[in-house]
């Protein structure tokens, strides 16, 4: 599902893993993208290791128990 600006603004804060409206995890596709995006952001020096772990944890929770321990 493509997120346009209006859709993104209408989403509840619980659908985002990062601060504000960053790293949407509203569906499985976006949760998987958030995991990869968190890794790239950490490696680029844009977020801390703790923030990376927080984003990945929230994304994995949206994906379900099959990825919760990874």
PQR file of N, CA, C, O and H, with PARSE charges and radii, in Angstrom:
ATOM      1  N   UNK A   1       0.833  -1.172   0.000 -0.4000 1.5000
ATOM      2  CA  UNK A   1       0.000   0.000   0.000 -0.0000 2.0000
ATOM      3  C   UNK A   1       0.879   1.238   0.000  0.5500 1.7000
ATOM      4  O   UNK A   1       1.730   1.400   0.875 -0.5500 1.4000
ATOM      5  N   UNK A   2       0.680   2.096  -0.962 -0.4000 1.5000
ATOM      6  CA  UNK A   2       1.441   3.332  -1.027 -0.0000 2.0000
ATOM      7  C   UNK A   2       0.845   4.350  -0.067  0.5500 1.7000
ATOM      8  O   UNK A   2      -0.374   4.511   0.000 -0.5500 1.4000
ATOM      9  H   UNK A   2      -0.011   1.964  -1.673  0.4000 1.0000
ATOM     10  N   UNK A   3       1.694   5.026   0.666 -0.4000 1.5000
ATOM     11  CA  UNK A   3       1.240   6.032   1.619 -0.0000 2.0000
ATOM     12  C   UNK A   3       1.416   7.416   1.014  0.5500 1.7000
ATOM     13  O   UNK A   3       2.539   7.850   0.756 -0.5500 1.4000
ATOM     14  H   UNK A   3       2.684   4.896   0.612  0.4000 1.0000
ATOM     15  N   UNK A   4       0.316   8.100   0.792 -0.4000 1.5000
ATOM     16  CA  UNK A   4       0.423   9.484   0.376 -0.0000 2.0000
ATOM     17  C   UNK A   4       0.372  10.358   1.631  0.5500 1.7000
ATOM     18  O   UNK A   4       0.172   9.853   2.735 -0.5500 1.4000
ATOM     19  H   UNK A   4      -0.596   7.748   1.001  0.4000 1.0000
ATOM     20  N   UNK A   5       0.551  11.646   1.462 -0.4000 1.5000
ATOM     21  CA  UNK A   5       0.632  12.551   2.609 -0.0000 2.0000
ATOM     22  C   UNK A   5      -0.651  12.541   3.435  0.5500 1.7000
ATOM     23  O   UNK A   5      -0.595  12.545   4.664 -0.5500 1.4000
ATOM     24  H   UNK A   5       0.713  12.057   0.565  0.4000 1.0000
ATOM     25  N   UNK A   6      -1.797  12.529   2.773 -0.4000 1.5000
ATOM     26  CA  UNK A   6      -3.070  12.550   3.507 -0.0000 2.0000
ATOM     27  C   UNK A   6      -3.252  11.280   4.326  0.5500 1.7000
ATOM     28  O   UNK A   6      -3.681  11.344   5.478 -0.5500 1.4000
ATOM     29  H   UNK A   6      -1.842  12.526   1.774  0.4000 1.0000
ATOM     30  N   UNK A   7      -2.933  10.128   3.748 -0.4000 1.5000
ATOM     31  CA  UNK A   7      -3.055   8.852   4.457 -0.0000 2.0000
ATOM     32  C   UNK A   7      -2.115   8.823   5.660  0.5500 1.7000
ATOM     33  O   UNK A   7      -2.492   8.391   6.748 -0.5500 1.4000
ATOM     34  H   UNK A   7      -2.585  10.076   2.812  0.4000 1.0000
ATOM     35  N   UNK A   8      -0.881   9.294   5.444 -0.4000 1.5000
ATOM     36  CA  UNK A   8       0.119   9.300   6.513 -0.0000 2.0000
ATOM     37  C   UNK A   8      -0.344  10.174   7.689  0.5500 1.7000
ATOM     38  O   UNK A   8      -0.193   9.792   8.849 -0.5500 1.4000
ATOM     39  H   UNK A   8      -0.575   9.645   4.559  0.4000 1.0000
ATOM     40  N   UNK A   9      -0.909  11.350   7.377 -0.4000 1.5000
ATOM     41  CA  UNK A   9      -1.392  12.255   8.429 -0.0000 2.0000
ATOM     42  C   UNK A   9      -2.565  11.658   9.203  0.5500 1.7000
ATOM     43  O   UNK A   9      -2.740  11.945  10.387 -0.5500 1.4000
ATOM     44  H   UNK A   9      -1.032  11.661   6.435  0.4000 1.0000
ATOM     45  N   UNK A  10      -3.364  10.833   8.540 -0.4000 1.5000
ATOM     46  CA  UNK A  10      -4.550  10.278   9.202 -0.0000 2.0000
ATOM     47  C   UNK A  10      -4.255   9.036  10.034  0.5500 1.7000
ATOM     48  O   UNK A  10      -5.122   8.566  10.770 -0.5500 1.4000
ATOM     49  H   UNK A  10      -3.223  10.600   7.578  0.4000 1.0000
ATOM     50  N   UNK A  11      -3.045   8.501   9.925 -0.4000 1.5000
ATOM     51  CA  UNK A  11      -2.685   7.286  10.658 -0.0000 2.0000
ATOM     52  C   UNK A  11      -2.423   7.607  12.131  0.5500 1.7000
ATOM     53  O   UNK A  11      -1.870   8.660  12.448 -0.5500 1.4000
ATOM     54  H   UNK A  11      -2.340   8.883   9.327  0.4000 1.0000
ATOM     55  N   UNK A  12      -2.818   6.704  13.028 -0.4000 1.5000
ATOM     56  CA  UNK A  12      -2.524   6.917  14.456 -0.0000 2.0000
ATOM     57  C   UNK A  12      -1.021   6.792  14.730  0.5500 1.7000
ATOM     58  O   UNK A  12      -0.305   6.110  13.996 -0.5500 1.4000
ATOM     59  H   UNK A  12      -3.268   5.848  12.771  0.4000 1.0000
ATOM     60  N   UNK A  13      -0.563   7.442  15.770 -0.4000 1.5000
ATOM     61  CA  UNK A  13       0.872   7.412  16.133 -0.0000 2.0000
ATOM     62  C   UNK A  13       1.364   5.991  16.382  0.5500 1.7000
ATOM     63  O   UNK A  13       2.551   5.707  16.217 -0.5500 1.4000
ATOM     64  H   UNK A  13      -1.145   7.996  16.365  0.4000 1.0000
ATOM     65  N   UNK A  14       0.463   5.103  16.777 -0.4000 1.5000
ATOM     66  CA  UNK A  14       0.859   3.714  17.043 -0.0000 2.0000
ATOM     67  C   UNK A  14       1.254   2.968  15.770  0.5500 1.7000
ATOM     68  O   UNK A  14       1.809   1.872  15.846 -0.5500 1.4000
ATOM     69  H   UNK A  14      -0.500   5.334  16.911  0.4000 1.0000
ATOM     70  N   UNK A  15       0.976   3.543  14.610 -0.4000 1.5000
ATOM     71  CA  UNK A  15       1.364   2.922  13.339 -0.0000 2.0000
ATOM     72  C   UNK A  15       2.750   3.347  12.875  0.5500 1.7000
ATOM     73  O   UNK A  15       3.142   3.060  11.744 -0.5500 1.4000
ATOM     74  H   UNK A  15       0.526   4.434  14.548  0.4000 1.0000
ATOM     75  N   UNK A  16       3.501   4.036  13.749 -0.4000 1.5000
ATOM     76  CA  UNK A  16       4.855   4.481  13.421 -0.0000 2.0000
ATOM     77  C   UNK A  16       5.826   3.975  14.484  0.5500 1.7000
ATOM     78  O   UNK A  16       5.536   4.033  15.679 -0.5500 1.4000
ATOM     79  H   UNK A  16       3.183   4.269  14.668  0.4000 1.0000
ATOM     80  N   UNK A  17       6.979   3.481  14.041 -0.4000 1.5000
ATOM     81  CA  UNK A  17       7.966   2.929  14.972 -0.0000 2.0000
ATOM     82  C   UNK A  17       9.011   3.958  15.378  0.5500 1.7000
ATOM     83  O   UNK A  17       9.622   3.825  16.438 -0.5500 1.4000
ATOM     84  H   UNK A  17       7.215   3.434  13.070  0.4000 1.0000
ATOM     85  N   UNK A  18       9.226   4.976  14.564 -0.4000 1.5000
ATOM     86  CA  UNK A  18      10.213   6.003  14.878 -0.0000 2.0000
ATOM     87  C   UNK A  18       9.553   7.194  15.536  0.5500 1.7000
ATOM     88  O   UNK A  18       8.366   7.153  15.861 -0.5500 1.4000
ATOM     89  H   UNK A  18       8.729   5.084  13.703  0.4000 1.0000
ATOM     90  N   UNK A  19      10.307   8.240  15.732 -0.4000 1.5000
ATOM     91  CA  UNK A  19       9.739   9.451  16.297 -0.0000 2.0000
ATOM     92  C   UNK A  19       8.816  10.149  15.314  0.5500 1.7000
ATOM     93  O   UNK A  19       9.071  10.149  14.110 -0.5500 1.4000
ATOM     94  H   UNK A  19      11.271   8.273  15.468  0.4000 1.0000
ATOM     95  N   UNK A  20       7.770  10.731  15.810 -0.4000 1.5000
ATOM     96  CA  UNK A  20       6.828  11.448  14.947 -0.0000 2.0000
ATOM     97  C   UNK A  20       6.169  10.518  13.950  0.5500 1.7000
ATOM     98  O   UNK A  20       5.520   9.544  14.331 -0.5500 1.4000
ATOM     99  H   UNK A  20       7.563  10.731  16.789  0.4000 1.0000
ATOM    100  N   UNK A  21       6.335  10.817  12.687 -0.4000 1.5000
ATOM    101  CA  UNK A  21       5.732   9.976  11.642 -0.0000 2.0000
ATOM    102  C   UNK A  21       6.810   9.299  10.802  0.5500 1.7000
ATOM    103  O   UNK A  21       6.696   9.211   9.579 -0.5500 1.4000
ATOM    104  H   UNK A  21       6.863  11.608  12.378  0.4000 1.0000
ATOM    105  N   UNK A  22       7.839   8.832  11.460 -0.4000 1.5000
ATOM    106  CA  UNK A  22       8.885   8.118  10.734 -0.0000 2.0000
ATOM    107  C   UNK A  22       8.742   6.607  10.940  0.5500 1.7000
ATOM    108  O   UNK A  22       8.240   6.159  11.971 -0.5500 1.4000
ATOM    109  H   UNK A  22       7.932   8.905  12.453  0.4000 1.0000
ATOM    110  N   UNK A  23       9.172   5.855   9.987 -0.4000 1.5000
ATOM    111  CA  UNK A  23       9.143   4.396   9.999 -0.0000 2.0000
ATOM    112  C   UNK A  23       7.726   3.841  10.211  0.5500 1.7000
ATOM    113  O   UNK A  23       7.435   3.255  11.254 -0.5500 1.4000
ATOM    114  H   UNK A  23       9.581   6.218   9.150  0.4000 1.0000
ATOM    115  N   UNK A  24       6.850   4.030   9.218 -0.4000 1.5000
ATOM    116  CA  UNK A  24       5.503   3.483   9.349 -0.0000 2.0000
ATOM    117  C   UNK A  24       5.525   1.959   9.402  0.5500 1.7000
ATOM    118  O   UNK A  24       6.291   1.319   8.682 -0.5500 1.4000
ATOM    119  H   UNK A  24       7.087   4.506   8.371  0.4000 1.0000
ATOM    120  N   UNK A  25       4.691   1.385  10.250 -0.4000 1.5000
ATOM    121  CA  UNK A  25       4.569  -0.071  10.385 -0.0000 2.0000
ATOM    122  C   UNK A  25       3.095  -0.475  10.364  0.5500 1.7000
ATOM    123  O   UNK A  25       2.679  -1.385  11.081 -0.5500 1.4000
ATOM    124  H   UNK A  25       4.069   1.905  10.835  0.4000 1.0000
ATOM    125  N   UNK A  26       2.327   0.204   9.546 -0.4000 1.5000
ATOM    126  CA  UNK A  26       0.882  -0.012   9.511 -0.0000 2.0000
ATOM    127  C   UNK A  26       0.468  -1.321   8.869  0.5500 1.7000
ATOM    128  O   UNK A  26      -0.660  -1.774   9.063 -0.5500 1.4000
ATOM    129  H   UNK A  26       2.665   0.943   8.964  0.4000 1.0000
ATOM    130  N   UNK A  27       1.366  -1.941   8.101 -0.4000 1.5000
ATOM    131  CA  UNK A  27       1.090  -3.245   7.503 -0.0000 2.0000
ATOM    132  C   UNK A  27       2.408  -4.013   7.407  0.5500 1.7000
ATOM    133  O   UNK A  27       3.472  -3.479   7.717 -0.5500 1.4000
ATOM    134  H   UNK A  27       2.282  -1.573   7.943  0.4000 1.0000
ATOM    135  N   UNK A  28       2.322  -5.279   6.971 -0.4000 1.5000
ATOM    136  CA  UNK A  28       3.521  -6.130   6.953 -0.0000 2.0000
ATOM    137  C   UNK A  28       4.599  -5.607   6.009  0.5500 1.7000
ATOM    138  O   UNK A  28       5.789  -5.700   6.312 -0.5500 1.4000
ATOM    139  H   UNK A  28       1.457  -5.713   6.719  0.4000 1.0000
ATOM    140  N   UNK A  29       4.193  -5.063   4.879 -0.4000 1.5000
ATOM    141  CA  UNK A  29       5.175  -4.530   3.922 -0.0000 2.0000
ATOM    142  C   UNK A  29       5.950  -3.383   4.554  0.5500 1.7000
ATOM    143  O   UNK A  29       7.179  -3.352   4.492 -0.5500 1.4000
ATOM    144  H   UNK A  29       3.226  -4.987   4.633  0.4000 1.0000
ATOM    145  N   UNK A  30       5.238  -2.444   5.158 -0.4000 1.5000
ATOM    146  CA  UNK A  30       5.915  -1.298   5.763 -0.0000 2.0000
ATOM    147  C   UNK A  30       6.711  -1.700   7.002  0.5500 1.7000
ATOM    148  O   UNK A  30       7.739  -1.087   7.291 -0.5500 1.4000
ATOM    149  H   UNK A  30       4.240  -2.470   5.208  0.4000 1.0000
ATOM    150  N   UNK A  31       6.262  -2.709   7.735 -0.4000 1.5000
ATOM    151  CA  UNK A  31       7.030  -3.185   8.890 -0.0000 2.0000
ATOM    152  C   UNK A  31       8.370  -3.757   8.427  0.5500 1.7000
ATOM    153  O   UNK A  31       9.405  -3.499   9.041 -0.5500 1.4000
ATOM    154  H   UNK A  31       5.428  -3.207   7.500  0.4000 1.0000
ATOM    155  N   UNK A  32       8.348  -4.527   7.350 -0.4000 1.5000
ATOM    156  CA  UNK A  32       9.603  -5.075   6.819 -0.0000 2.0000
ATOM    157  C   UNK A  32      10.515  -3.954   6.314  0.5500 1.7000
ATOM    158  O   UNK A  32      11.727  -3.992   6.524 -0.5500 1.4000
ATOM    159  H   UNK A  32       7.507  -4.736   6.850  0.4000 1.0000
ATOM    160  N   UNK A  33       9.932  -2.971   5.654 -0.4000 1.5000
ATOM    161  CA  UNK A  33      10.716  -1.828   5.179 -0.0000 2.0000
ATOM    162  C   UNK A  33      11.315  -1.047   6.347  0.5500 1.7000
ATOM    163  O   UNK A  33      12.429  -0.535   6.238 -0.5500 1.4000
ATOM    164  H   UNK A  33       8.947  -2.941   5.483  0.4000 1.0000
ATOM    165  N   UNK A  34      10.591  -0.949   7.457 -0.4000 1.5000
ATOM    166  CA  UNK A  34      11.090  -0.240   8.631 -0.0000 2.0000
ATOM    167  C   UNK A  34      12.320  -0.932   9.214  0.5500 1.7000
ATOM    168  O   UNK A  34      13.254  -0.266   9.661 -0.5500 1.4000
ATOM    169  H   UNK A  34       9.686  -1.365   7.545  0.4000 1.0000
ATOM    170  N   UNK A  35      12.323  -2.252   9.208 -0.4000 1.5000
ATOM    171  CA  UNK A  35      13.480  -2.998   9.715 -0.0000 2.0000
ATOM    172  C   UNK A  35      14.722  -2.677   8.878  0.5500 1.7000
ATOM    173  O   UNK A  35      15.780  -2.362   9.423 -0.5500 1.4000
ATOM    174  H   UNK A  35      11.565  -2.793   8.845  0.4000 1.0000
ATOM    175  N   UNK A  36      14.587  -2.756   7.573 -0.4000 1.5000
ATOM    176  CA  UNK A  36      15.712  -2.432   6.691 -0.0000 2.0000
ATOM    177  C   UNK A  36      16.110  -0.971   6.778  0.5500 1.7000
ATOM    178  O   UNK A  36      17.295  -0.638   6.755 -0.5500 1.4000
ATOM    179  H   UNK A  36      13.727  -3.012   7.130  0.4000 1.0000
ATOM    180  N   UNK A  37      15.115  -0.100   6.879 -0.4000 1.5000
ATOM    181  CA  UNK A  37      15.391   1.332   6.980 -0.0000 2.0000
ATOM    182  C   UNK A  37      16.110   1.691   8.261  0.5500 1.7000
ATOM    183  O   UNK A  37      16.972   2.570   8.272 -0.5500 1.4000
ATOM    184  H   UNK A  37      14.152  -0.370   6.899  0.4000 1.0000
ATOM    185  N   UNK A  38      15.757   1.009   9.346 -0.4000 1.5000
ATOM    186  CA  UNK A  38      16.433   1.259  10.623 -0.0000 2.0000
ATOM    187  C   UNK A  38      17.897   0.853  10.539  0.5500 1.7000
ATOM    188  O   UNK A  38      18.772   1.553  11.046 -0.5500 1.4000
ATOM    189  H   UNK A  38      15.057   0.295   9.337  0.4000 1.0000
ATOM    190  N   UNK A  39      18.157  -0.274   9.900 -0.4000 1.5000
ATOM    191  CA  UNK A  39      19.544  -0.716   9.733 -0.0000 2.0000
ATOM    192  C   UNK A  39      20.336   0.297   8.912  0.5500 1.7000
ATOM    193  O   UNK A  39      21.446   0.675   9.286 -0.5500 1.4000
ATOM    194  H   UNK A  39      17.446  -0.843   9.488  0.4000 1.0000
ATOM    195  N   UNK A  40      19.765   0.731   7.796 -0.4000 1.5000
ATOM    196  CA  UNK A  40      20.452   1.712   6.943 -0.0000 2.0000
ATOM    197  C   UNK A  40      20.671   3.036   7.672  0.5500 1.7000
ATOM    198  O   UNK A  40      21.740   3.636   7.561 -0.5500 1.4000
ATOM    199  H   UNK A  40      18.863   0.424   7.492  0.4000 1.0000
ATOM    200  N   UNK A  41      19.669   3.490   8.413 -0.4000 1.5000
ATOM    201  CA  UNK A  41      19.797   4.749   9.143 -0.0000 2.0000
ATOM    202  C   UNK A  41      20.865   4.670  10.221  0.5500 1.7000
ATOM    203  O   UNK A  41      21.611   5.627  10.433 -0.5500 1.4000
ATOM    204  H   UNK A  41      18.801   3.002   8.503  0.4000 1.0000
ATOM    205  N   UNK A  42      20.941   3.533  10.902 -0.4000 1.5000
ATOM    206  CA  UNK A  42      21.974   3.354  11.926 -0.0000 2.0000
ATOM    207  C   UNK A  42      23.368   3.345  11.285  0.5500 1.7000
ATOM    208  O   UNK A  42      24.280   4.020  11.764 -0.5500 1.4000
ATOM    209  H   UNK A  42      20.335   2.756  10.729  0.4000 1.0000
ATOM    210  N   UNK A  43      23.523   2.589  10.218 -0.4000 1.5000
ATOM    211  CA  UNK A  43      24.838   2.501   9.551 -0.0000 2.0000
ATOM    212  C   UNK A  43      25.275   3.845   8.974  0.5500 1.7000
ATOM    213  O   UNK A  43      26.471   4.121   8.877 -0.5500 1.4000
ATOM    214  H   UNK A  43      22.783   2.041   9.829  0.4000 1.0000
ATOM    215  N   UNK A  44      24.310   4.680   8.592 -0.4000 1.5000
ATOM    216  CA  UNK A  44      24.621   6.007   8.066 -0.0000 2.0000
ATOM    217  C   UNK A  44      24.895   7.012   9.175  0.5500 1.7000
ATOM    218  O   UNK A  44      25.319   8.136   8.907 -0.5500 1.4000
ATOM    219  H   UNK A  44      23.339   4.456   8.671  0.4000 1.0000
ATOM    220  N   UNK A  45      24.656   6.613  10.412 -0.4000 1.5000
ATOM    221  CA  UNK A  45      24.896   7.485  11.549 -0.0000 2.0000
ATOM    222  C   UNK A  45      23.745   8.432  11.849  0.5500 1.7000
ATOM    223  O   UNK A  45      23.926   9.416  12.566 -0.5500 1.4000
ATOM    224  H   UNK A  45      24.312   5.699  10.629  0.4000 1.0000
ATOM    225  N   UNK A  46      22.577   8.153  11.317 -0.4000 1.5000
ATOM    226  CA  UNK A  46      21.425   9.035  11.514 -0.0000 2.0000
ATOM    227  C   UNK A  46      20.627   8.730  12.769  0.5500 1.7000
ATOM    228  O   UNK A  46      19.932   9.607  13.282 -0.5500 1.4000
ATOM    229  H   UNK A  46      22.429   7.354  10.734  0.4000 1.0000
ATOM    230  N   UNK A  47      20.712   7.499  13.276 -0.4000 1.5000
ATOM    231  CA  UNK A  47      20.024   7.124  14.510 -0.0000 2.0000
ATOM    232  C   UNK A  47      20.980   6.310  15.378  0.5500 1.7000
ATOM    233  O   UNK A  47      21.969   5.763  14.890 -0.5500 1.4000
ATOM    234  H   UNK A  47      21.276   6.787  12.858  0.4000 1.0000
ATOM    235  N   UNK A  48      20.672   6.240  16.662 -0.4000 1.5000
ATOM    236  CA  UNK A  48      21.507   5.486  17.599 -0.0000 2.0000
ATOM    237  C   UNK A  48      21.174   3.994  17.537  0.5500 1.7000
ATOM    238  O   UNK A  48      20.164   3.596  16.956 -0.5500 1.4000
ATOM    239  H   UNK A  48      19.869   6.685  17.059  0.4000 1.0000
ATOM    240  N   UNK A  49      22.025   3.188  18.134 -0.4000 1.5000
ATOM    241  CA  UNK A  49      21.784   1.744  18.191 -0.0000 2.0000
ATOM    242  C   UNK A  49      20.509   1.454  18.984  0.5500 1.7000
ATOM    243  O   UNK A  49      19.760   0.537  18.648 -0.5500 1.4000
ATOM    244  H   UNK A  49      22.846   3.511  18.606  0.4000 1.0000
ATOM    245  N   UNK A  50      20.269   2.230  20.025 -0.4000 1.5000
ATOM    246  CA  UNK A  50      19.060   2.041  20.822 -0.0000 2.0000
ATOM    247  C   UNK A  50      17.798   2.346  20.028  0.5500 1.7000
ATOM    248  O   UNK A  50      16.803   1.629  20.134 -0.5500 1.4000
ATOM    249  H   UNK A  50      20.878   2.975  20.298  0.4000 1.0000
ATOM    250  N   UNK A  51      17.840   3.405  19.236 -0.4000 1.5000
ATOM    251  CA  UNK A  51      16.692   3.770  18.400 -0.0000 2.0000
ATOM    252  C   UNK A  51      16.475   2.713  17.324  0.5500 1.7000
ATOM    253  O   UNK A  51      15.336   2.369  17.011 -0.5500 1.4000
ATOM    254  H   UNK A  51      18.648   3.988  19.150  0.4000 1.0000
ATOM    255  N   UNK A  52      17.563   2.197  16.757 -0.4000 1.5000
ATOM    256  CA  UNK A  52      17.462   1.131  15.763 -0.0000 2.0000
ATOM    257  C   UNK A  52      16.759  -0.084  16.373  0.5500 1.7000
ATOM    258  O   UNK A  52      15.855  -0.654  15.763 -0.5500 1.4000
ATOM    259  H   UNK A  52      18.489   2.476  17.011  0.4000 1.0000
ATOM    260  N   UNK A  53      17.174  -0.471  17.565 -0.4000 1.5000
ATOM    261  CA  UNK A  53      16.573  -1.624  18.236 -0.0000 2.0000
ATOM    262  C   UNK A  53      15.096  -1.379  18.541  0.5500 1.7000
ATOM    263  O   UNK A  53      14.273  -2.285  18.410 -0.5500 1.4000
ATOM    264  H   UNK A  53      17.909  -0.007  18.060  0.4000 1.0000
ATOM    265  N   UNK A  54      14.765  -0.161  18.945 -0.4000 1.5000
ATOM    266  CA  UNK A  54      13.375   0.186  19.255 -0.0000 2.0000
ATOM    267  C   UNK A  54      12.497   0.078  18.000  0.5500 1.7000
ATOM    268  O   UNK A  54      11.396  -0.468  18.057 -0.5500 1.4000
ATOM    269  H   UNK A  54      15.434   0.575  19.052  0.4000 1.0000
ATOM    270  N   UNK A  55      12.979   0.590  16.891 -0.4000 1.5000
ATOM    271  CA  UNK A  55      12.229   0.544  15.632 -0.0000 2.0000
ATOM    272  C   UNK A  55      12.042  -0.900  15.181  0.5500 1.7000
ATOM    273  O   UNK A  55      10.945  -1.301  14.794 -0.5500 1.4000
ATOM    274  H   UNK A  55      13.874   1.034  16.845  0.4000 1.0000
ATOM    275  N   UNK A  56      13.118  -1.673  15.233 -0.4000 1.5000
ATOM    276  CA  UNK A  56      13.036  -3.067  14.818 -0.0000 2.0000
ATOM    277  C   UNK A  56      12.086  -3.865  15.707  0.5500 1.7000
ATOM    278  O   UNK A  56      11.340  -4.713  15.216 -0.5500 1.4000
ATOM    279  H   UNK A  56      14.009  -1.347  15.547  0.4000 1.0000
ATOM    280  N   UNK A  57      12.112  -3.600  17.003 -0.4000 1.5000
ATOM    281  CA  UNK A  57      11.232  -4.298  17.926 -0.0000 2.0000
ATOM    282  C   UNK A  57       9.763  -3.993  17.624  0.5500 1.7000
ATOM    283  O   UNK A  57       8.928  -4.896  17.603 -0.5500 1.4000
ATOM    284  H   UNK A  57      12.718  -2.911  17.402  0.4000 1.0000
ATOM    285  N   UNK A  58       9.457  -2.722  17.391 -0.4000 1.5000
ATOM    286  CA  UNK A  58       8.081  -2.332  17.074 -0.0000 2.0000
ATOM    287  C   UNK A  58       7.627  -2.943  15.756  0.5500 1.7000
ATOM    288  O   UNK A  58       6.487  -3.392  15.638 -0.5500 1.4000
ATOM    289  H   UNK A  58      10.136  -1.988  17.408  0.4000 1.0000
ATOM    290  N   UNK A  59       8.514  -2.961  14.765 -0.4000 1.5000
ATOM    291  CA  UNK A  59       8.178  -3.540  13.463 -0.0000 2.0000
ATOM    292  C   UNK A  59       7.952  -5.039  13.574  0.5500 1.7000
ATOM    293  O   UNK A  59       7.013  -5.577  12.987 -0.5500 1.4000
ATOM    294  H   UNK A  59       9.440  -2.596  14.861  0.4000 1.0000
ATOM    295  N   UNK A  60       8.801  -5.703  14.317 -0.4000 1.5000
ATOM    296  CA  UNK A  60       8.647  -7.154  14.485 -0.0000 2.0000
ATOM    297  C   UNK A  60       7.380  -7.498  15.255  0.5500 1.7000
ATOM    298  O   UNK A  60       6.753  -8.526  15.000 -0.5500 1.4000
ATOM    299  H   UNK A  60       9.564  -5.266  14.794  0.4000 1.0000
ATOM    300  N   UNK A  61       7.008  -6.646  16.187 -0.4000 1.5000
ATOM    301  CA  UNK A  61       5.759  -6.870  16.925 -0.0000 2.0000
ATOM    302  C   UNK A  61       4.572  -6.794  15.971  0.5500 1.7000
ATOM    303  O   UNK A  61       3.618  -7.559  16.112 -0.5500 1.4000
ATOM    304  H   UNK A  61       7.518  -5.811  16.394  0.4000 1.0000
ATOM    305  N   UNK A  62       4.617  -5.889  15.009 -0.4000 1.5000
ATOM    306  CA  UNK A  62       3.546  -5.780  14.019 -0.0000 2.0000
ATOM    307  C   UNK A  62       3.523  -6.995  13.094  0.5500 1.7000
ATOM    308  O   UNK A  62       2.462  -7.392  12.611 -0.5500 1.4000
ATOM    309  H   UNK A  62       5.392  -5.267  14.894  0.4000 1.0000
ATOM    310  N   UNK A  63       4.691  -7.582  12.849 -0.4000 1.5000
ATOM    311  CA  UNK A  63       4.779  -8.746  11.971 -0.0000 2.0000
ATOM    312  C   UNK A  63       4.296 -10.020  12.663  0.5500 1.7000
ATOM    313  O   UNK A  63       3.891 -10.974  12.000 -0.5500 1.4000
ATOM    314  H   UNK A  63       5.553  -7.259  13.241  0.4000 1.0000
ATOM    315  N   UNK A  64       4.339 -10.033  13.964 -0.4000 1.5000
ATOM    316  CA  UNK A  64       3.884 -11.196  14.701 -0.0000 2.0000
ATOM    317  C   UNK A  64       5.007 -11.919  15.405  0.5500 1.7000
ATOM    318  O   UNK A  64       6.171 -11.526  15.325 -0.5500 1.4000
ATOM    319  H   UNK A  64       4.668  -9.258  14.503  0.4000 1.0000
ATOM    320  N   UNK A  65       4.640 -12.984  16.099 -0.4000 1.5000
ATOM    321  CA  UNK A  65       5.576 -13.722  16.938 -0.0000 2.0000
ATOM    322  C   UNK A  65       6.677 -14.425  16.165  0.5500 1.7000
ATOM    323  O   UNK A  65       7.722 -14.720  16.745 -0.5500 1.4000
ATOM    324  H   UNK A  65       3.694 -13.303  16.165  0.4000 1.0000
ATOM    325  N   UNK A  66       6.493 -14.707  14.885 -0.4000 1.5000
ATOM    326  CA  UNK A  66       7.490 -15.459  14.125 -0.0000 2.0000
ATOM    327  C   UNK A  66       8.809 -14.724  14.025  0.5500 1.7000
ATOM    328  O   UNK A  66       9.848 -15.363  13.859 -0.5500 1.4000
ATOM    329  H   UNK A  66       5.644 -14.467  14.413  0.4000 1.0000
ATOM    330  N   UNK A  67       8.805 -13.384  14.121 -0.4000 1.5000
ATOM    331  CA  UNK A  67      10.041 -12.623  14.037 -0.0000 2.0000
ATOM    332  C   UNK A  67      10.402 -11.945  15.343  0.5500 1.7000
ATOM    333  O   UNK A  67      11.416 -11.249  15.396 -0.5500 1.4000
ATOM    334  H   UNK A  67       7.961 -12.866  14.256  0.4000 1.0000
ATOM    335  N   UNK A  68       9.628 -12.113  16.390 -0.4000 1.5000
ATOM    336  CA  UNK A  68       9.808 -11.375  17.636 -0.0000 2.0000
ATOM    337  C   UNK A  68      11.178 -11.617  18.276  0.5500 1.7000
ATOM    338  O   UNK A  68      11.716 -10.708  18.907 -0.5500 1.4000
ATOM    339  H   UNK A  68       8.805 -12.679  16.347  0.4000 1.0000
ATOM    340  N   UNK A  69      11.742 -12.782  18.136 -0.4000 1.5000
ATOM    341  CA  UNK A  69      13.010 -13.067  18.791 -0.0000 2.0000
ATOM    342  C   UNK A  69      14.238 -12.783  17.965  0.5500 1.7000
ATOM    343  O   UNK A  69      15.351 -12.975  18.455 -0.5500 1.4000
ATOM    344  H   UNK A  69      11.304 -13.520  17.623  0.4000 1.0000
ATOM    345  N   UNK A  70      14.089 -12.337  16.740 -0.4000 1.5000
ATOM    346  CA  UNK A  70      15.253 -12.116  15.869 -0.0000 2.0000
ATOM    347  C   UNK A  70      15.819 -10.726  16.021  0.5500 1.7000
ATOM    348  O   UNK A  70      16.798 -10.382  15.359 -0.5500 1.4000
ATOM    349  H   UNK A  70      13.185 -12.182  16.343  0.4000 1.0000
TER
END
